[in-house]
Amino acid sequence: MDLNALRCEFTSSGLSREQMDASPFSQFETWINQASEADLTLPNAMSLATSDSDEVSVRTVLLKSFDEQGFVFFTNYNSKKSQQIQKNPNAALLFPWLDLERQVKISGRVEKISTLESIKYFSSRPKDSQLGAWASNQSGSLSSRQALLTQFEAMKGKFKKGEIPLPDFWGGYRVIPHRIEFWQGRENRLHDRFSYLKQGDDWIIERLAP
């Protein structure tokens, strides 16, 4: 495969400063709504980058809520991403809406959400997903898939009566942004990029070179 031959010319009409909302959260809401209306596969899928002193890691997770406090995702608190967050509570998010010739980049500080918020979301998950959270020692070594399925069946038996409780090792994180960038593809690789930078209580908007 000739990777150099894999090219795409962006044809968007572009993005101007006048189109940008004063609030990056309102701007993000507009774009994720448009991504959803365009029937993109999982428009709430985002790449999450975390790091510690040894390495940088990236993986895809799902955005489950957002507001002016930040962007929330859920995970096992013993997972690799959580271990890195505990050592370095800074992370980056990327929404790659390439079918719309758009990307959103978010950088910020990470903190756990409240247990009450985690319980509320966990209780809304399908029962098998709740059991999956109990069954998986996320990022831990696994001898075989059968071992995982055996643990899943064991959790089924354990919680066959009543509601399934929130595991104490599972819950949500919130990425509290200090920078949010909106990227719109343009022809000749002269893309439009606008960065929102948090300064005090305000957001400063700046156009960036592509």
Backbone as a printed PyTorch tensor [residue, N CA C, xyz], in Angstrom:
tensor([[[  0.8460,  -1.2030,   0.0000],
         [  0.0000,   0.0000,   0.0000],
         [  0.8750,   1.2440,   0.0000]],

        [[  0.5680,   2.1430,  -0.9080],
         [  1.2880,   3.4120,  -0.9730],
         [  0.5360,   4.4370,  -0.1180]],

        [[  1.0050,   4.6280,   1.1060],
         [  0.3150,   5.5480,   2.0080],
         [  0.3610,   6.9830,   1.5030]],

        [[  1.3920,   7.3180,   0.7280],
         [  1.4730,   8.6820,   0.2030],
         [  0.3600,   8.9760,  -0.7890]],

        [[ -0.2190,   7.9140,  -1.3610],
         [ -1.2800,   8.1070,  -2.3420],
         [ -2.6450,   8.2860,  -1.6880]],

        [[ -2.7230,   8.0420,  -0.3860],
         [ -3.9970,   8.1970,   0.3170],
         [ -4.1960,   9.6610,   0.6660]],

        [[ -4.9100,  10.3440,  -0.1820],
         [ -5.1020,  11.7770,  -0.0080],
         [ -6.5690,  12.1410,  -0.1010]],

        [[ -6.9090,  13.2410,   0.5390],
         [ -8.2840,  13.7420,   0.4800],
         [ -8.2260,  15.2600,   0.4590]],

        [[ -8.9310,  15.8560,  -0.4890],
         [ -8.9870,  17.3110,  -0.5520],
         [-10.2010,  17.7930,   0.2260]],

        [[ -9.9700,  18.6230,   1.2380],
         [-11.0760,  19.1400,   2.0350],
         [-11.8100,  20.2250,   1.2510]],

        [[-13.1280,  20.1890,   1.3300],
         [-13.9410,  21.0940,   0.4960],
         [-14.8870,  21.9630,   1.3090]],

        [[-14.6900,  22.0270,   2.6220],
         [-15.6040,  22.7950,   3.4640],
         [-15.5990,  24.2700,   3.0930]],

        [[-16.7320,  24.9030,   3.3550],
         [-16.8180,  26.3500,   3.1300],
         [-16.0610,  27.1340,   4.1860]],

        [[-15.6140,  26.4260,   5.2280],
         [-14.7380,  27.0700,   6.1980],
         [-15.4190,  27.5430,   7.4610]],

        [[-14.6200,  28.1800,   8.2960],
         [-15.0570,  28.6270,   9.6170],
         [-14.4850,  30.0180,   9.8590]],

        [[-15.3360,  30.9630,  10.2080],
         [-14.8900,  32.3340,  10.4500],
         [-15.0300,  32.6800,  11.9240]],

        [[-14.3300,  33.7200,  12.3430],
         [-14.4050,  34.1680,  13.7330],
         [-15.8240,  34.5720,  14.0920]],

        [[-16.5610,  35.1480,  13.1480],
         [-17.9200,  35.5950,  13.4080],
         [-18.8710,  34.4310,  13.6880]],

        [[-18.5210,  33.2380,  13.2120],
         [-19.3520,  32.0630,  13.4350],
         [-19.1350,  31.4320,  14.8030]],

        [[-18.0550,  31.7780,  15.4700],
         [-17.7050,  31.1230,  16.7240],
         [-18.5000,  31.7070,  17.8840]],

        [[-19.1070,  30.8260,  18.6840],
         [-19.8270,  31.2600,  19.8770],
         [-18.8390,  31.7690,  20.9210]],

        [[-19.2770,  32.6920,  21.7540],
         [-18.3950,  33.2090,  22.8140],
         [-18.0070,  32.1110,  23.8070]],

        [[-18.8680,  31.1110,  23.9530],
         [-18.6020,  29.9980,  24.8690],
         [-18.1460,  28.7720,  24.0840]],

        [[-17.0000,  28.1770,  24.4360],
         [-16.5770,  26.9610,  23.7360],
         [-17.5250,  25.7940,  23.9660]],

        [[-18.2310,  25.7970,  25.0950],
         [-19.1700,  24.7150,  25.3830],
         [-20.4000,  24.8040,  24.4820]],

        [[-20.8640,  26.0170,  24.2330],
         [-21.9720,  26.2000,  23.2910],
         [-21.5370,  25.8420,  21.8750]],

        [[-20.3060,  26.2220,  21.5250],
         [-19.7860,  25.8700,  20.2070],
         [-19.6570,  24.3540,  20.0640]],

        [[-19.1780,  23.6890,  21.1230],
         [-19.0620,  22.2370,  21.0960],
         [-20.4350,  21.5860,  20.9820]],

        [[-21.4100,  22.1160,  21.6970],
         [-22.7650,  21.5580,  21.6360],
         [-23.3100,  21.6360,  20.2130]],

        [[-23.0700,  22.7560,  19.5410],
         [-23.5200,  22.8960,  18.1580],
         [-22.8770,  21.8430,  17.2760]],

        [[-21.5690,  21.6570,  17.4300],
         [-20.8570,  20.7240,  16.5590],
         [-21.2180,  19.2700,  16.8540]],

        [[-21.3480,  18.8880,  18.1110],
         [-21.6700,  17.4820,  18.3950],
         [-23.1120,  17.1840,  17.9870]],

        [[-24.0020,  18.1700,  18.0710],
         [-25.3620,  17.9810,  17.5740],
         [-25.3530,  17.7690,  16.0580]],

        [[-24.5260,  18.5350,  15.3610],
         [-24.4230,  18.3790,  13.9160],
         [-23.7890,  17.0400,  13.5460]],

        [[-22.8360,  16.5770,  14.3460],
         [-22.2330,  15.2620,  14.1100],
         [-23.2650,  14.1620,  14.3010]],

        [[-24.1160,  14.3180,  15.2990],
         [-25.1740,  13.3370,  15.5420],
         [-26.2040,  13.3490,  14.4140]],

        [[-26.5820,  14.5340,  13.9730],
         [-27.5580,  14.6580,  12.8890],
         [-27.0220,  14.0990,  11.5770]],

        [[-25.6810,  14.0660,  11.4230],
         [-25.0600,  13.5380,  10.2090],
         [-24.9330,  12.0180,  10.2490]],

        [[-25.4530,  11.3980,  11.3320],
         [-25.4310,   9.9440,  11.4960],
         [-24.0100,   9.3790,  11.5050]],

        [[-23.0730,  10.1140,  12.0770],
         [-21.7250,   9.5660,  12.2430],
         [-21.7740,   8.4210,  13.2470]],

        [[-20.9120,   7.4330,  13.0690],
         [-20.8180,   6.3360,  14.0310],
         [-20.2550,   6.8730,  15.3420]],

        [[-21.0130,   6.7180,  16.4020],
         [-20.5930,   7.1540,  17.7410],
         [-19.9620,   8.5550,  17.7280]],

        [[-20.7510,   9.5930,  17.4890],
         [-20.1960,  10.9490,  17.4930],
         [-19.6290,  11.3580,  18.8510]],

        [[-19.9760,  10.6120,  19.9070],
         [-19.4260,  10.9130,  21.2310],
         [-18.1530,  10.1320,  21.5270]],

        [[-17.6300,   9.3910,  20.5330],
         [-16.3540,   8.6970,  20.7200],
         [-15.2120,   9.7110,  20.6790]],

        [[-14.2860,   9.5870,  21.6100],
         [-13.1720,  10.5300,  21.6770],
         [-11.8850,   9.8000,  22.0500]],

        [[-10.7810,  10.2420,  21.4930],
         [ -9.4820,   9.7300,  21.8970],
         [ -9.0880,  10.4370,  23.1900]],

        [[ -8.6140,   9.6480,  24.1590],
         [ -8.1830,  10.1850,  25.4540],
         [ -6.7070,   9.8860,  25.6290]],

        [[ -5.8880,  10.9110,  25.7560],
         [ -4.4580,  10.7520,  25.9570],
         [ -4.0940,  11.0760,  27.4020]],

        [[ -3.3690,  10.1640,  28.0390],
         [ -2.8830,  10.3540,  29.4000],
         [ -1.4080,   9.9840,  29.4260]],

        [[ -0.7140,  10.3710,  30.4870],
         [  0.7160,  10.0710,  30.5500],
         [  1.1890,  10.0140,  31.9950]],

        [[  2.3180,   9.3380,  32.1510],
         [  3.0470,   9.3740,  33.4190],
         [  4.5240,   9.5630,  33.0700]],

        [[  5.4100,   9.3310,  33.9990],
         [  6.8270,   9.5670,  33.7370],
         [  7.4200,   8.5470,  32.7710]],

        [[  6.7120,   7.4370,  32.5220],
         [  7.2480,   6.3740,  31.6780],
         [  6.7500,   6.4110,  30.2400]],

        [[  5.4710,   6.7450,  30.0340],
         [  4.9410,   6.6960,  28.6780],
         [  3.6750,   7.5270,  28.5410]],

        [[  3.3490,   7.7820,  27.2870],
         [  2.0810,   8.4180,  26.9260],
         [  1.1760,   7.3360,  26.3460]],

        [[ -0.0940,   7.3240,  26.7490],
         [ -1.0500,   6.3300,  26.2600],
         [ -2.2620,   7.0280,  25.6690]],

        [[ -2.8510,   6.3940,  24.6660],
         [ -4.0600,   6.9420,  24.0580],
         [ -5.0090,   5.7900,  23.7580]],

        [[ -6.3000,   6.0580,  23.9050],
         [ -7.3270,   5.0600,  23.6370],
         [ -8.6360,   5.7930,  23.3580]],

        [[ -9.6260,   5.0550,  22.8330],
         [-10.9340,   5.6440,  22.5520],
         [-11.8870,   5.3400,  23.7010]],

        [[-12.5400,   6.3760,  24.2030],
         [-13.5770,   6.2360,  25.2250],
         [-14.8000,   7.0240,  24.7460]],

        [[-15.8840,   6.9320,  25.5000],
         [-17.1050,   7.6240,  25.1150],
         [-17.4160,   8.7900,  26.0490]],

        [[-17.6940,   9.9380,  25.4690],
         [-18.1720,  11.0790,  26.2430],
         [-19.5940,  10.7800,  26.6910]],

        [[-19.8680,  10.9170,  27.9800],
         [-21.1930,  10.6090,  28.5000],
         [-21.9720,  11.8400,  28.9530]],

        [[-21.2920,  12.9280,  29.2060],
         [-21.9890,  14.1780,  29.5020],
         [-20.9790,  15.3100,  29.4380]],

        [[-21.4880,  16.5150,  29.2620],
         [-20.6230,  17.6980,  29.3190],
         [-21.4680,  18.9030,  29.6850]],

        [[-20.8190,  19.8520,  30.3100],
         [-21.4110,  21.1460,  30.6270],
         [-20.2520,  22.0990,  30.8360]],

        [[-20.5120,  23.2490,  31.4340],
         [-19.4410,  24.2310,  31.5830],
         [-18.4130,  23.8230,  32.6350]],

        [[-18.6860,  22.7380,  33.3600],
         [-17.6740,  22.2170,  34.2770],
         [-16.6490,  21.3560,  33.5490]],

        [[-17.0590,  20.6770,  32.4680],
         [-16.1290,  19.8500,  31.7410],
         [-16.7780,  18.6770,  31.0420]],

        [[-15.9400,  17.7010,  30.6530],
         [-16.3320,  16.5860,  29.8080],
         [-16.1370,  15.2820,  30.5830]],

        [[-17.1820,  14.4580,  30.6810],
         [-17.2000,  13.3080,  31.5870],
         [-17.1470,  11.9910,  30.8260]],

        [[-16.2740,  11.0810,  31.2980],
         [-16.2420,   9.7040,  30.8070],
         [-16.1340,   8.7750,  32.0120]],

        [[-16.3690,   7.4800,  31.7870],
         [-16.3770,   6.5030,  32.8770],
         [-15.3810,   5.3820,  32.6070]],

        [[-14.8520,   4.8090,  33.6950],
         [-13.8480,   3.7620,  33.5550],
         [-13.6450,   3.0340,  34.8760]],

        [[-12.8340,   2.0090,  34.8270],
         [-12.3810,   1.3090,  36.0260],
         [-11.2790,   2.1510,  36.6760]],

        [[-11.3980,   2.4190,  37.9570],
         [-10.4130,   3.2630,  38.6360],
         [ -9.0710,   2.5590,  38.8520]],

        [[ -9.0010,   1.2640,  38.5140],
         [ -7.7320,   0.5400,  38.5910],
         [ -7.0740,   0.3780,  37.2250]],

        [[ -7.6930,   0.9090,  36.1900],
         [ -7.1830,   0.7570,  34.8310],
         [ -5.8950,   1.5590,  34.6410]],

        [[ -5.2280,   1.3030,  33.5150],
         [ -3.9840,   2.0120,  33.2300],
         [ -4.2140,   3.5070,  33.1120]],

        [[ -5.3150,   3.8950,  32.4410],
         [ -5.5850,   5.3200,  32.2880],
         [ -5.7570,   5.9890,  33.6490]],

        [[ -6.4230,   5.2780,  34.5700],
         [ -6.6390,   5.8280,  35.9050],
         [ -5.3260,   5.9240,  36.6810]],

        [[ -4.4810,   4.9340,  36.5460],
         [ -3.1900,   4.9710,  37.2200],
         [ -2.3570,   6.1440,  36.7220]],

        [[ -2.4190,   6.3970,  35.4100],
         [ -1.6760,   7.5380,  34.8720],
         [ -2.2840,   8.8540,  35.3390]],

        [[ -3.6030,   8.9320,  35.3850],
         [ -4.2640,  10.1540,  35.8450],
         [ -3.9090,  10.4510,  37.3000]],

        [[ -3.7940,   9.4090,  38.1150],
         [ -3.4240,   9.6030,  39.5160],
         [ -2.0220,  10.2090,  39.6370]],

        [[ -1.1310,   9.8410,  38.7110],
         [  0.2360,  10.3600,  38.7430],
         [  0.3490,  11.7120,  38.0510]],

        [[ -0.4630,  11.9100,  37.0310],
         [ -0.4080,  13.1500,  36.2590],
         [ -1.8310,  13.5230,  35.8550]],

        [[ -2.5000,  14.3760,  36.6220],
         [ -3.9120,  14.6890,  36.3820],
         [ -4.1400,  15.6830,  35.2410]],

        [[ -3.4130,  15.4820,  34.1450],
         [ -3.6030,  16.2900,  32.9450],
         [ -3.8440,  15.3510,  31.7740]],

        [[ -4.7720,  15.7280,  30.8940],
         [ -5.1190,  14.8470,  29.7880],
         [ -5.5510,  15.6670,  28.5890]],

        [[ -5.6530,  14.9780,  27.4420],
         [ -6.1360,  15.6130,  26.2210],
         [ -7.1910,  14.7190,  25.5840]],

        [[ -8.1690,  15.3600,  24.9460],
         [ -9.2410,  14.6640,  24.2380],
         [ -9.2200,  15.0920,  22.7790]],

        [[ -9.6430,  14.1820,  21.9010],
         [ -9.7760,  14.5070,  20.4830],
         [-11.0450,  13.8760,  19.9350]],

        [[-11.8870,  14.7010,  19.3280],
         [-13.0720,  14.2150,  18.6160],
         [-12.7520,  14.2830,  17.1200]],

        [[-12.5750,  13.1400,  16.4540],
         [-12.1970,  13.1360,  15.0300],
         [-13.3980,  12.9700,  14.1090]],

        [[-14.1230,  14.0330,  13.8910],
         [-15.3110,  13.9690,  13.0300],
         [-14.8830,  14.2100,  11.5780]],

        [[-14.1170,  13.2600,  11.0180],
         [-13.4740,  13.4770,   9.7310],
         [-14.4620,  13.5050,   8.5760]],

        [[-15.6060,  12.8000,   8.7150],
         [-16.6040,  12.8700,   7.6500],
         [-17.1780,  14.2740,   7.4970]],

        [[-17.0790,  15.0660,   8.5550],
         [-17.5020,  16.4700,   8.4990],
         [-16.3150,  17.4070,   8.3120]],

        [[-15.1210,  16.7970,   8.1100],
         [-13.8770,  17.5650,   7.9600],
         [-13.6390,  18.4470,   9.1770]],

        [[-13.8980,  17.8530,  10.3580],
         [-13.7740,  18.6010,  11.6090],
         [-13.0420,  17.7840,  12.6650]],

        [[-12.3890,  18.4990,  13.5610],
         [-11.8370,  17.9200,  14.7760],
         [-12.0290,  18.9110,  15.9220]],

        [[-12.1320,  18.3780,  17.1330],
         [-12.1120,  19.2120,  18.3340],
         [-11.0540,  18.6500,  19.2670]],

        [[-10.1440,  19.5030,  19.7110],
         [ -9.0840,  19.1160,  20.6410],
         [ -9.3190,  19.8160,  21.9750]],

        [[ -9.1890,  19.0730,  23.0660],
         [ -9.4390,  19.6050,  24.4040],
         [ -8.2790,  19.2100,  25.3190]],

        [[ -7.7400,  20.1640,  26.0410],
         [ -6.6810,  19.8980,  27.0230],
         [ -7.1230,  20.4250,  28.3710]],

        [[ -6.8410,  19.6570,  29.4280],
         [ -7.2320,  20.1360,  30.7410],
         [ -6.8330,  19.2240,  31.8770]],

        [[ -7.3230,  19.5830,  33.0430],
         [ -7.0600,  18.8460,  34.2720],
         [ -8.1730,  17.8400,  34.5050]],

        [[ -7.8310,  16.6980,  35.0900],
         [ -8.7890,  15.6170,  35.2930],
         [ -9.0690,  15.4310,  36.7830]],

        [[-10.3390,  15.2580,  37.1210],
         [-10.7020,  14.9560,  38.4970],
         [-11.8560,  13.9580,  38.5090]],

        [[-11.9650,  13.1970,  39.5940],
         [-13.0870,  12.2670,  39.7310],
         [-14.3790,  13.0480,  39.9250]],

        [[-15.4580,  12.5150,  39.3800],
         [-16.7690,  13.0880,  39.6620],
         [-17.2710,  12.5070,  40.9850]],

        [[-18.3760,  12.9980,  41.4730],
         [-18.9060,  12.5170,  42.7440],
         [-19.4340,  11.0890,  42.6060]],

        [[-19.4520,  10.3720,  43.7260],
         [-20.0090,   9.0160,  43.7290],
         [-21.4690,   9.0320,  43.3170]],

        [[-22.1960,  10.0490,  43.7240],
         [-23.6120,  10.1530,  43.3670],
         [-23.7940,  10.2490,  41.8560]],

        [[-22.9410,  11.0390,  41.1830],
         [-23.0120,  11.1470,  39.7280],
         [-22.7020,   9.8050,  39.0760]],

        [[-21.7130,   9.0870,  39.6240],
         [-21.3520,   7.7810,  39.0690],
         [-22.4780,   6.7750,  39.2540]],

        [[-23.1040,   6.7920,  40.4290],
         [-24.2340,   5.8830,  40.6790],
         [-25.3610,   6.1640,  39.6900]],

        [[-25.6580,   7.4260,  39.4550],
         [-26.7410,   7.7980,  38.5410],
         [-26.4830,   7.2460,  37.1540]],

        [[-25.2400,   7.3960,  36.6540],
         [-24.9460,   6.8740,  35.3200],
         [-24.9190,   5.3510,  35.3150]],

        [[-24.2840,   4.7420,  36.3170],
         [-24.1560,   3.2810,  36.3580],
         [-25.5280,   2.6160,  36.3590]],

        [[-26.4690,   3.1900,  37.0780],
         [-27.8120,   2.6080,  37.1650],
         [-28.5620,   2.7030,  35.8420]],

        [[-28.1180,   3.5770,  34.9370],
         [-28.7700,   3.7250,  33.6360],
         [-28.2270,   2.7470,  32.5990]],

        [[-27.1240,   2.0680,  32.9130],
         [-26.5090,   1.1460,  31.9490],
         [-27.3110,  -0.1500,  31.8490]],

        [[-27.2610,  -0.8330,  30.7020],
         [-27.8710,  -2.1590,  30.6130],
         [-27.2650,  -3.0930,  31.6640]],

        [[-28.0640,  -4.0350,  32.1260],
         [-27.6200,  -4.9270,  33.2040],
         [-26.3320,  -5.6570,  32.8520]],

        [[-26.2100,  -6.1470,  31.6140],
         [-24.9990,  -6.8730,  31.2330],
         [-23.7690,  -5.9710,  31.2400]],

        [[-23.9450,  -4.6870,  30.9280],
         [-22.8250,  -3.7470,  31.0010],
         [-22.4210,  -3.5020,  32.4560]],

        [[-23.4090,  -3.4720,  33.3370],
         [-23.1040,  -3.3500,  34.7670],
         [-22.3070,  -4.5620,  35.2400]],

        [[-22.7430,  -5.7480,  34.8250],
         [-22.0190,  -6.9680,  35.1980],
         [-20.6200,  -6.9720,  34.6070]],

        [[-20.4790,  -6.4510,  33.3890],
         [-19.1640,  -6.3850,  32.7620],
         [-18.1870,  -5.5420,  33.5540]],

        [[-18.6880,  -4.4570,  34.1460],
         [-17.8260,  -3.6090,  34.9720],
         [-17.3080,  -4.3820,  36.1810]],

        [[-18.1660,  -5.2050,  36.7760],
         [-17.7590,  -6.0230,  37.9200],
         [-16.8110,  -7.1400,  37.4930]],

        [[-16.9890,  -7.6900,  36.2910],
         [-16.2430,  -8.8760,  35.8720],
         [-14.8280,  -8.5690,  35.3980]],

        [[-14.6020,  -7.3630,  34.8760],
         [-13.3200,  -7.0630,  34.2450],
         [-12.3550,  -6.3190,  35.1640]],

        [[-11.1830,  -6.8840,  35.3390],
         [-10.0750,  -6.2010,  36.0050],
         [ -9.3280,  -5.4260,  34.9270]],

        [[ -9.9030,  -4.3050,  34.5300],
         [ -9.4620,  -3.5910,  33.3300],
         [ -7.9630,  -3.3070,  33.3300]],

        [[ -7.3200,  -3.6400,  32.2140],
         [ -5.8870,  -3.4750,  31.9750],
         [ -5.0410,  -4.5420,  32.6660]],

        [[ -5.6510,  -5.3850,  33.4880],
         [ -4.9140,  -6.4570,  34.1450],
         [ -4.6850,  -7.6230,  33.2000]],

        [[ -3.7070,  -8.4760,  33.5200],
         [ -3.4120,  -9.6490,  32.6980],
         [ -4.5820, -10.6310,  32.7540]],

        [[ -4.8080, -11.3080,  31.6310],
         [ -5.9250, -12.2430,  31.5190],
         [ -5.4170, -13.5100,  30.8400]],

        [[ -5.6230, -14.6560,  31.4680],
         [ -5.0930, -15.9140,  30.9300],
         [ -5.8100, -16.3370,  29.6550]],

        [[ -7.0920, -16.0350,  29.5320],
         [ -7.8590, -16.4120,  28.3470],
         [ -9.1840, -15.6620,  28.3480]],

        [[ -9.8590, -15.6670,  27.1990],
         [-11.1890, -15.0640,  27.1590],
         [-12.1600, -15.8570,  28.0120]],

        [[-11.9570, -17.1740,  28.0520],
         [-12.8460, -18.0040,  28.8490],
         [-12.8110, -17.6110,  30.3180]],

        [[-11.6310, -17.2150,  30.7960],
         [-11.5170, -16.7840,  32.1890],
         [-12.3880, -15.5540,  32.4420]],

        [[-12.4250, -14.6450,  31.4580],
         [-13.2600, -13.4520,  31.5750],
         [-14.7380, -13.8330,  31.5800]],

        [[-15.1150, -14.7380,  30.6800],
         [-16.5170, -15.1600,  30.6170],
         [-16.9410, -15.8950,  31.8820]],

        [[-16.0150, -16.6620,  32.4500],
         [-16.3070, -17.3630,  33.7030],
         [-16.5760, -16.3610,  34.8210]],

        [[-15.7710, -15.3080,  34.8660],
         [-15.9680, -14.2710,  35.8790],
         [-17.2850, -13.5380,  35.6580]],

        [[-17.6290, -13.3230,  34.3820],
         [-18.8980, -12.6660,  34.0540],
         [-20.0740, -13.5010,  34.5550]],

        [[-20.0220, -14.8190,  34.3450],
         [-21.0850, -15.7040,  34.8050],
         [-21.1460, -15.7290,  36.3250]],

        [[-19.9770, -15.6320,  36.9660],
         [-19.9480, -15.6060,  38.4290],
         [-20.6360, -14.3520,  38.9510]],

        [[-20.4350, -13.2140,  38.2800],
         [-21.0980, -11.9750,  38.6780],
         [-22.6030, -12.0570,  38.4370]],

        [[-22.9850, -12.7500,  37.3710],
         [-24.4110, -12.9590,  37.1200],
         [-25.0660, -13.6780,  38.2840]],

        [[-24.3760, -14.7100,  38.7670],
         [-24.9170, -15.4610,  39.9010],
         [-24.9310, -14.6450,  41.1750]],

        [[-23.8860, -13.8720,  41.3700],
         [-23.7760, -13.0790,  42.5950],
         [-24.8730, -12.0260,  42.6820]],

        [[-25.2180, -11.4240,  41.5530],
         [-26.1770, -10.3160,  41.5480],
         [-27.4850, -10.6900,  40.8460]],

        [[-27.8730, -11.9620,  40.9450],
         [-29.0710, -12.3910,  40.2330],
         [-30.3500, -11.8400,  40.8560]],

        [[-30.2660, -11.3760,  42.0880],
         [-31.4430, -10.8090,  42.7490],
         [-31.1950,  -9.3280,  43.0640]],

        [[-32.1520,  -8.5080,  42.7420],
         [-32.0560,  -7.0970,  43.0950],
         [-31.1990,  -6.2980,  42.1330]],

        [[-30.9780,  -5.0460,  42.4880],
         [-30.1990,  -4.1440,  41.6510],
         [-28.7120,  -4.4300,  41.8130]],

        [[-27.9630,  -4.1310,  40.7650],
         [-26.5140,  -4.3100,  40.7900],
         [-25.8820,  -3.0190,  41.2980]],

        [[-25.1140,  -3.0720,  42.3680],
         [-24.5490,  -1.8450,  42.9350],
         [-23.3540,  -1.3330,  42.1380]],

        [[-23.0520,  -0.0700,  42.3110],
         [-21.8630,   0.5250,  41.7060],
         [-20.6130,  -0.0820,  42.3360]],

        [[-19.6790,  -0.6290,  41.5390],
         [-18.4210,  -1.1070,  42.1210],
         [-17.6340,   0.0550,  42.7250]],

        [[-16.9490,  -0.1930,  43.8150],
         [-16.1870,   0.9010,  44.4240],
         [-14.9340,   1.2450,  43.6230]],

        [[-14.6260,   0.4210,  42.6120],
         [-13.4420,   0.6480,  41.7750],
         [-13.8230,   1.1940,  40.3960]],

        [[-15.0250,   1.7010,  40.2560],
         [-15.5180,   2.1300,  38.9370],
         [-16.2590,   3.4520,  39.0840]],

        [[-16.0780,   4.3390,  38.1050],
         [-16.7810,   5.6150,  38.1690],
         [-16.3230,   6.5750,  37.0910]],

        [[-16.6600,   7.8280,  37.2740],
         [-16.4140,   8.8190,  36.2340],
         [-15.2830,   9.7740,  36.5410]],

        [[-14.7390,  10.3160,  35.4610],
         [-13.7650,  11.4020,  35.5220],
         [-14.3030,  12.5810,  34.7150]],

        [[-13.9150,  13.7650,  35.1260],
         [-14.2590,  14.9680,  34.3790],
         [-12.9700,  15.6490,  33.9170]],

        [[-12.8810,  15.9280,  32.6240],
         [-11.7780,  16.7220,  32.0940],
         [-12.2150,  18.1830,  32.1150]],

        [[-11.5390,  18.9690,  32.9400],
         [-11.8600,  20.3860,  33.0990],
         [-10.9340,  21.1700,  32.1660]],

        [[-11.4510,  21.6930,  31.0680],
         [-10.5710,  22.2260,  30.0290],
         [ -9.9820,  23.5950,  30.3510]],

        [[ -8.7420,  23.7790,  29.8740],
         [ -8.1700,  25.1290,  29.8790],
         [ -7.9250,  25.5930,  28.4450]],

        [[ -8.0030,  24.6430,  27.4850],
         [ -7.9090,  25.0030,  26.0670],
         [ -8.8200,  24.0720,  25.2550]],

        [[ -9.5750,  24.6570,  24.3330],
         [-10.4100,  23.8940,  23.4150],
         [-10.1940,  24.4560,  22.0140]],

        [[ -9.8550,  23.5670,  21.0900],
         [ -9.5910,  24.0100,  19.7150],
         [-10.5870,  23.3770,  18.7510]],

        [[-11.1170,  24.1960,  17.8430],
         [-12.0250,  23.7370,  16.8040],
         [-11.2980,  23.8350,  15.4540]],

        [[-11.2620,  22.7100,  14.7540],
         [-10.5090,  22.5830,  13.4960],
         [-11.4720,  22.2440,  12.3750]],

        [[-11.4340,  23.0500,  11.3160],
         [-12.2820,  22.8140,  10.1420],
         [-11.3770,  22.6780,   8.9200]],

        [[-11.4780,  21.5410,   8.2200],
         [-10.6410,  21.3230,   7.0430],
         [-10.9590,  22.2990,   5.9230]],

        [[ -9.9030,  22.7290,   5.2190],
         [-10.0570,  23.6130,   4.0520],
         [ -9.1580,  23.1160,   2.9270]],

        [[ -9.4270,  23.5590,   1.7420],
         [ -8.6360,  23.1190,   0.5930],
         [ -7.1940,  23.6140,   0.7010]],

        [[ -6.3000,  22.9010,   0.0370],
         [ -4.8650,  23.2030,   0.0180],
         [ -4.2280,  23.1290,   1.4030]],

        [[ -4.8930,  22.4060,   2.3080],
         [ -4.4070,  22.2320,   3.6890],
         [ -4.3420,  23.5580,   4.4600]],

        [[ -5.0580,  24.5660,   3.9700],
         [ -5.1080,  25.8560,   4.6700],
         [ -6.3230,  25.8440,   5.5940]],

        [[ -6.2560,  24.9850,   6.5980],
         [ -7.3950,  24.7320,   7.4740],
         [ -7.6920,  25.9230,   8.3770]],

        [[ -8.9420,  25.9890,   8.8360],
         [ -9.3440,  26.9940,   9.8260],
         [ -9.2280,  26.3800,  11.2150]],

        [[ -8.5230,  27.0700,  12.1060],
         [ -8.3540,  26.6080,  13.4880],
         [ -8.6230,  27.7710,  14.4340]],

        [[ -9.4840,  27.5350,  15.4220],
         [ -9.7590,  28.5450,  16.4420],
         [ -9.5610,  27.9210,  17.8150]],

        [[ -8.7820,  28.5850,  18.6350],
         [ -8.4740,  28.1090,  19.9780],
         [ -9.1560,  28.9930,  21.0190]],

        [[ -9.8160,  28.3310,  21.9840],
         [-10.3650,  29.0220,  23.1580],
         [ -9.4220,  28.7370,  24.3190]],

        [[ -8.8580,  29.7760,  24.9050],
         [ -7.9390,  29.6270,  26.0360],
         [ -8.5550,  30.2670,  27.2700]],

        [[ -8.6010,  29.4970,  28.3660],
         [ -9.2070,  30.0060,  29.6090],
         [ -8.2340,  30.9560,  30.3030]],

        [[ -8.7010,  32.1690,  30.5570],
         [ -7.9280,  33.1600,  31.2970],
         [ -8.8410,  33.7580,  32.3540]],

        [[ -8.6260,  33.3460,  33.6150],
         [ -9.5240,  33.7610,  34.6790],
         [-10.8930,  33.1580,  34.4530]],

        [[-11.9020,  34.0220,  34.4260],
         [-13.2650,  33.5470,  34.1660],
         [-13.6410,  33.6510,  32.6970]],

        [[-12.7100,  34.1180,  31.8600],
         [-13.0150,  34.3900,  30.4650],
         [-12.3550,  33.3600,  29.5450]],

        [[-12.8890,  33.2860,  28.3320],
         [-12.3040,  32.4780,  27.2710],
         [-11.8240,  33.4170,  26.1680]],

        [[-10.5370,  33.3350,  25.8520],
         [ -9.9400,  34.1530,  24.7960],
         [ -9.8830,  33.3240,  23.5110]],

        [[-10.4680,  33.8630,  22.4450],
         [-10.5200,  33.1570,  21.1660],
         [ -9.4140,  33.6750,  20.2540]],

        [[ -8.6840,  32.7310,  19.6420],
         [ -7.5600,  33.0950,  18.7810],
         [ -7.5490,  32.1950,  17.5430]],

        [[ -7.3400,  32.7950,  16.3850],
         [ -7.1630,  32.0000,  15.1660],
         [ -5.7220,  31.4920,  15.1160]],

        [[ -5.5570,  30.2090,  14.7580],
         [ -4.2370,  29.5990,  14.6840],
         [ -3.8920,  29.2730,  13.2370]],

        [[ -2.6300,  29.3410,  12.9050],
         [ -2.1860,  28.9320,  11.5640],
         [ -2.3320,  27.4220,  11.4200]],

        [[ -2.6500,  26.9420,  10.2310],
         [ -2.8250,  25.5020,  10.0450],
         [ -1.5130,  24.7430,  10.0630]]])
